[in-house]
């Protein structure tokens, strides 16, 4: 009787989850925080000065144009994700304003997560009505870096964050977002004129730049390995369906510095085949497709925005694509990357 009861409970639980198709996406919105400068200044004394009013008017026009373009990309009927994670995200009050004013309140949940960002490049999450946030794991940014880095003692540059979500149909999964260390090494000190010949100074500067790029790649690899561990920990804790979306700042395959800096960061994030993680964006790699487009600058185009899922999600994977239509090419230097899941 006990076995029969258990079987009935499991069966009823399965029936409670109805089949549905949901869309998730990641979108790095370049300098999103700057889209709200005019909105932030509206109540400041400068807004009441004649010159200030004129400056604010021009700034508002620029901000409104940027926000309109971004909103048009998100709300485009062939995209319009149910869950959207944002990198280079704005602060909480600005995210609320953007959702209300420019997305017409399309999202019921809007969250800016805590982060180690030093440039207000936040991690944001938007979810449509009917999607419930059941649990937050948003303290990973406090984990120490066992080696240390040029920003201090914390491992992660900005993320990751994971939330347990229940869809309108009752399906539960972990949704993660991250923005890993960039490949931009930042400024390198220029040697003083008296420190050797011009050629020697140039050579010293080039060596320091190389060492910094190697150190940054090693840092990104430490992030990748730990994020892999976190995904496996969440998979074990349940539900076993875990998806990570974000700007990994790395394409599949070795770049110039990875061979001596711990390997391919994206491969380290996915981990060994036995661990069962799947790079859902793999079909978009290795060809001419790219998620970072750089507007008119074509020199650094790469597929660096990715989606990783656990083995249990393999049969739920639907369309995966880079969103290039409409205003996507002018709204940000990254294209959104989306995936459709079929829950049954």
N, C-alpha and C positions, 0 to 999 in steps of 0.2 A: 504493500500500500504506500509506503514511504517513497519508493522508487517511482510509482505511478504519479504521486503528487508532485514530485520534483520535475518529472517530465512535463506535466501539465503546466506548471509555473513557467518553465522555460519556453514552452510553446506559446503561452499567452503573452509572455514578454516579447517574443519575436513578432507576434501579430500586432503588438502595440506600436512597432516601428513601421511606418508605411513607406512605400517606395517613393523616392523623390529625386530630383536632380538639383544640385546646388552648385553655385559658382563662387570660387575663391580667387583672389588675385593679390599680387604685390605690385606696389607702385612707388618708386622713388620720385618724389615731386621736388624738383630742384629749388632750394631756398624757399620752401613753402612758408617759413616764418615771416619772410619779407612781404608776403602778399597782404599782410594785415597792418602795415605801418600806419596808413591813414586812419584806419579804424581805431587803432590804439591812441592816436593823437587827437581824436575828435574832442575830447573833454579837457585837453591841456590848454594852458594860457595862450600858447602860440596860435591856436586855432581861432582866437578872437582878434588877432592883430591883422591889419590889412595885408601885409606881405605874407604873413603866415597863412592866411586864408587862400591866397593865390597858390602858394607852394602846396598846401594841403589838397587843393582842388586837382592839381596836376598829378599829385601822388595817388589820389583816390582813383583817378581815371586809369592809371597804370595798374594799380592793385585790382580794380574791378575787371579790367581786361584779363589779367592773369588768372583770377579766380573763375571768371566765366569760361575761359579756355579749359581750365582743369576740370570744372564741373561738367562741361560738355563731353569730355573724354570719359568721365566716370559714368555719366547717365546715358551714354550712347546705347540704344536698345540692344545691340549685339554684344555688349559688354555688361554694364550695369550689374556688378557683382553683388552677391548676397553678403559676403564677408570680404572686406578690403583691408589689407595691412599697408601702412604707409611708412616709408623711410624718408629721412630729412623732414619729418613731420613737424607741424606747428604745435604750440602749447594748447592746453585744455580749453581755455576760454575762446581762443581763435578757432579751434576745431569745432566747438559748439556753434559758433557764429557761421562758419563755412557750411556746416550741415544744414543749419536753419535757413540761411540767406541764399546760398548758391545751390544746394542740393534739395531745396524745398522740403527739408525734414525727412528725406528718404530713409535715413538710418535711425533706428531706435536706440542704438548703443554707439557711443562715441567716447573713446578713451585715449588719453595720452599717458603712456607708461613711464615710470622712473627709468633713468638711464645714466650712463657715464659720459654722455655727450658734453663736449666743451664748446660746442658751436650751435647749441639749440637745434641739433639734428635729432629730433625726438622719434620715438616709435609710437605710431598711432594705430588704432583699430576702429573700424566702422562695421556694424552689423545691422542687417535689416530687421524689421519687426518680426516677431515669432521665434527669433534665435535667442536662446537663453545662455547667459554666462554663468556657469555653475561653480567655477573655481579659477583662481588666479595664481600663477607661479611667476611673480614679477620681481624677485629679489636676486636673481642670478647675477645681476650686474655688480653685486657686492662681493662676489667671490674674488679671492686674492690671486694675483698672477705669481706663480711659483718662481718666475725669473725676474719679473719687473719689466717695465717698459718706459718709454720717454714721457708718458703721461702720469706715471706713478706706480701704484702697487696693485691695481685692479686688473683682472684678466680681460674683461670684455670692453671693447671700445664703446659699444652702445647697447647691445642686447646680450642674449635673447630673452624673450618673454613667451610664456605658454599659458593658454587659457583653455579650460575644459568647456566645451560648447555643446548644447543640445539644439538640434534643428527643429523646425516646426513639425516634422514627421516623427520626432522622437529619437533620431540617430544621435549618438554621442561620439565625440572625438576630441583630441587635443589639437588646438591650432596654435602654431608658433610663428613668431616673426623675429627677424634679426637684421642687423646692418653691421657686417663685419668690417674690420680694419681696412681702410682704403689703401690703394697702391701709391697714393700721393705722399711722398716722404716729407713734404713741407720744406721750409727753407734750410739751407746748409750754410754755415758761416763761411764768408769769403775771406781768404787769407789776406793779411795786411800787405801793402805794397812792398814793404821792406823784407818780407819773408821769402827770399829767394827770387829767382827770375820769374817772368810772367808764365813761362811754360811749366816751371816747377809748381807755382801757385795753382795753376789750372789743373795739373795732375793731382795735387793734394786734394783739391776740391772735388775732383771726379772720384777719387778713392773714398772720401768721406760720404759722398752721395751713394756710392755703391754699398758701403757698409750699412748705411741707414736703410736702404731698400731691403737688404738681406735681413736686418733686424726686424723690420716691419713685416716681412714675409714670415719669419719665424713666429712673430706674435700672432699673425692671422692663422697660422697653423695650430698654435696652442688653442685659440678660440674654436677652430674647427673640430679638433679632437674632443674638447670638453663638450661642445654642443652635441656631438655624436653620442657621447655618454649620457647626456641629459635626455635625449630622445629615447634611448634604450631604457633608461630608468622609468620614464613615463609610460612607455609601452608595457613594461612589467607591472607597473602599478595599476594600469587599466584606466580607461579603455585602451585596447591595443592599437587602435587607429590613431596615429600621430602624423600630422603634416606640418612641415616647416616651410615658410615662404619668406623671401627677403632678398636684399642686396648682399650677395656674398663677396662682391668685389673680386671675383676670380672666375675665370673661364676653365672649362675642362681641359686638362693637359698641362704639361710643364711650361712655365714661363721662364724668363731668363734667370731668375733668382731662386726658383723653387728647388732645383736639384741640390743646392748646398744649404737650403733653409728648411729642410724637413719634408720635402715632397710637395705634391699638388694639393693645395688647401681644399679644393672642392672634393677631390678623391678622399681626403682625410675626413671630411665632413660626412660623406656617405659611408665610409668605412669598408671593411672587408665583406666579401660576398656572403659569408656565413652569418653576418649580423642582419642581413635581410633588408637593409634600407635601399630604397629605390630612388634614383634621380629621375623624377617625372619629367623634367625638362631635357633629358638626354636627346630625344628626337630633334630638339632645336639646336643642338650643338654640332660642331664639326663642319658646318656648311657656311653659307653666306648670311645667316640670320644673326641678329644681335639685339640685345635689349638696351644697351647704352649706345646712343647714336650721336650725341654731341652736337646736335643741330647741323651746321654746315661744316663742322670740323670732323674730318673723316679718319684722322690718324689713330684714334684709340677706340674704335668701335669693337665691342666685345659682347658676348653673351654672359653677363655677370649676375643677372637676376634669376633666381632659381627656385625650384620647389622640390622638396625631399619628402618621401612618405615611407611609412613602415610596410612590411611585407603583407600584413593583413588587409591593406587597402588596394592591393594589386588589381583585384577584379572590380573595383569601384571607379577606376580611373577612366575618364572620358577625354574630351577634347583638351589639348594643351596648346596654347598659342601665345604669340606676342601680339599685343594690340597696337596696330599701326594706323588704323583708319581714322578718319576725321581729323581732329586737331591734335592728335597724339604727338605729332612731330614738332609742334611748336609750344606745347604746354609744359614740357619738361625735357631735360636731356636724356631721360630714360623713358622707354616705352613700358607700359604695364605688361605683366605676364600673368595669364589666367589659366585656370584649370576647372573643368566640370567634373563633379563626382556624382555617380549614380549609386545611391545608398543601398539598393537591393537589386 
